[in-house]
Amino acid sequence: MNEAGPVLVHTRAELARARATLTGTVGVVMTMGALHEGHETLLRAARERADHVIVTIFVNPLQFGPNEDFDRYPRTLDADLAVCRRAGADLVFAPSVAAMYPGGEPAVRVNPGPLGEDLEGLSRPGFFHGVLTVVLKLLQLTRPDLAFFGEKDYQQLTLIRRMCRDLDVPVEVVGVPTVREPDGLALSSRNRYLSSAERQTALSLSRALRAGAEAADVGRDAGAVLTAAHAAFGADAADARLDYLVLTDPELEPGPVRGPARLLVAAWVGATRLIDNAPVRLDPAS
């Protein structure tokens, strides 16, 4: 841990020199900046398991569609560095787009497979190609032993685990539970786009998940769990547009769901698209 605060680097050469000074176990937390308490929880989890922690801050253009918010995505480097310092990060890599993609947008990208075209991939074509490509590049550049990702982006976490397994990337991918506001809203950098009224509407996502989980807890079957979740979302979401609300197994595989499961939701609240998810457990007989 660097008591004076993290070393900030912007180029590959600077990163390589700084990385060479780190000995022992190295963890990485990859972010797009605009850090909040959820990111700080990731950093603390990394701090607990690794001798040194690297944070990457990079708004990746490959994962934004033509009508999405790349240009207005918040860039708050000074505030982000304060979070990194407070959480005990050793090294922050904040490259420019040119530093990450020196030859322009890469012609070769990571194909996420069928899961990458479902759920978020169905709503945001090409999204996971961009995510996995930049994650793989950052893993190559930072060379960590451990990589920490939040469970809020559950499909992303699942695909990163599969990529590392299928492509023999020598890193342990660690999922960290979602951090929520006291009223249940999942922390997200996009929450800052919500008006006061929209923020209240956004609670429909977590309420739907809670209703589904409660139905599962009393032994309801998969269909009843989804029905309860949809009813809770519809009751509170007059100004929200549901994209999907699904119940799947923990690996997001198709087929009947038994035992451990995941309930995932995505919706538009005004001009802001939000996602959330929660673990549930179905009775094996359901």
N, C-alpha and C positions, 0 to 999 in steps of 0.2 A: 504493500500500500504506500502510495506517495503522500506523505504528510503535508507537502506544500501544495497539493492539488494535482490534477492530471496534467500530463504533457499533451499539448495540442499539436497535431501534425495534419498537413493537408495533402502531401504528395506521397506517392508510392515509396520513393527513396527515403523520405523522412520516416515513414512507417516502418520500413525494413530496418533502419538503424535503431529506432526506438524499440522495436520488437526484439531485436537481438540482445537487448539488455535485460529482458525479463526471463527469470529462471523459475523453475518449479511449474506448478499447474497454472494454466492460463485459461480464463473464461472470457467469452465475448457476449456482449449484448448489442444487437443490431437495431437501430432506430432510424426514423426519419425526422428526428428532432421534435420540437414542441413538447419537451418531456414533462410528464406529470407524475402523480404519485404511483400510477401503475408501472411506469418505467423505473421509478426509484425502487419499487418492490423487486423488479427484475435485477437491478444492480445489487441490492442487498442479498438476494439469493445467490448471485454470482460471487459476491464478497465472502459469503459463508463457505463456499465450496472450493474456491480457487485462491491461489497465492497472489495472482495479479488479474486485474479486470481491464479489458479493452472495451470501449464503447465506440460504435460507428454511428455517425450522424450523416445521413445522405438521403435526400429526397430523390427517389429513383424515377426518372421519366418513363422507363420501360413499363411500369405498372399503372400508368395513367392512360385512360382512353381519351379520345379527341374531345369529349364534352365533360371531362372530369376536372378536378380542381388543382392541377399541378401548379399553375401560376399563383393561385391564392393560398396554397398550402403554407401554413405559418413557418417562417424561418426565425428562430429565436436563439441563436447560438450562445449569446452571453448568458441568458437565463439557463440554457441547457448545461453550460459548463458549471454553473453554480450547483445544479442538481448533481452532476457527476462528482464534483468536489465533496459535496455533503455525503454522498453514498460511498465514497472511497475508491472511485475509479483511478486507475494508474495512467491510462493512455486513452486519448480521444482522437479518432481518425475522422476528419470532416473534409472529404475530398470534394472537388468541383466535379461537374458532369464530365468535363474534358479529362480530368485525372482518372475517373473511373472508366470512361469509354474513350481512350485516346484515338482510336480509329473511327470514331463515330458509333452510332448504334450497332451493336454486334450482329453480324449475319448468322452466327451460330448461337442458338439459345437452348436452354434446358426445356425439354418437352415434359410437361407434368403428367402425361398419360390421361386416361379417361376421367379420373377424378378431377383433374384440372379444368375440365370443360363442364362440370356440374356445379350447382349451387352458386358460389361466387363467380366461378368461371363462366357459367351460363349467362349471368347478368353482366359480367365484365369480360368480354372475350379478350384473350391474350394476357389477362392479368397475371396468372400464375406462371406463364412463361417468363414474364419480367421479374416476378418475385424470386423464382428459383434461380434465374440467371445471376441476379445481383447477389443473392445469398451465397451461391457457390463461389463467385468471384471474391467476396469478402472473406469467406472461409479460407480460400487459398492465400489471400493477402495477410490475414491476421494469424493463421495457423494455430487456432485454439485447441485445447483439450476438451472444453465444454462450451456449448452454445445455448443460451437461455432465451426462450421465446414465451410470450404470454398465451394462455389458453383462450383469451378472448378471440383471437384470430385462429380458431381451432382448425379450420380446413388448411390454413397456411402451415400450422404446426405439424399436422398430419403429413402433408406433402413434403415438408423439409425432412422429416424423419425418414420417409420413403426414399427420397433422393439420396440421403446419406447412406442408407442401407443398400440401395440398388447400385449406386456408383462407388461404393467402398470408400466413402469419405471418412477418415479416421477421427471422428468427433462424436462425443456424446451429446445428444440433443435433449435438453431439459425443459419440460413444460412447467410454467409457473401459473397458479390459479389467478383468475380474473379479480382485479381490484374494483370495488364498487363504492359509490357514494352511499351515505347512510340510508337514502331512500331506495337503493337498489340499482340505480343507473350505473352501467359499466363505464369506467373511465375510458375516454377516447380523446385524442387530439381534435377530433371533429366536433366534439360537444360544444366547443367555443363558437361554432357557427349557429347554434340554436338560440332563438329568442326565448324569453321567459315562458311564453305560452308553449312554444315548441318543446322546451325542455320537459314540461309536464306531460306533453303528449308522448315524448320519448320513453316515459316510464312504462308504456304499454308493452315494450319488448320484454323487460325483466318481469313484469306481471304475468305475461303469457308463459314464460319459462317457469315461474314459481307455481302457477296453476297446474302446469303439466307435471312438475315434480311432485306436487302434493297428490295428484291423482295416482301417480306411480307408487307413492308411499303407502297408499291404502289398498294396493293390489289391483288397480284397474289395468286393463289390457292396453296394447299399443294404440288401438283405435280410440279408446276412451281418453287416453293421455293426450292425444292430438286434439280431440274434440274439446277437452277442457282448456287447452292452451289457446286454440282458435277463439273460443268464447271469451276468454279473458282479454285477448288482444282486441277483438271487435268491440268489447264493451267500453274500452278506454281510448280507442284510437280513431275517432271520427276524422281527425286531420292527418292521419298516417296512411301510407299506402304499403300494404304488405307485399314483399317480394317473394319470400318463401318462409315456411314454418314446417320443419321436417323433424322426424324422429329416425335416428339411424344407429348403427352399432358404433363403438368407439373408434374403429378404423375407417368409418364412413363407407363401409362396403354395402352393396345392395343385398337384399334378401330379408327374411324374417328377423325381427329383433328380439333377443332373449337376454335376460340378465343385464349386465352393464350396458348403458345406451347413452346417446347424446341427443339433446334437443337443441336445434339450431334455428335462429330467426334472423331475417334481414328485412328492413323496411325503410322507406323514405319518410322523413319527417320534414315537411317543407322541402327545401332544396338539398337537404343533408341526408345521406344514406348511412344508416347505422346497422351494426350487426351485434349479435350476442349469442350466447349458448350456455347450456348448463348440463351437468351430468345427471342422469336419472338411472334408476334401476328397476327393471321390470321383473315381476315374478316369473321364474322359468316356465310356469304353466300358462302364462298369459298368451 
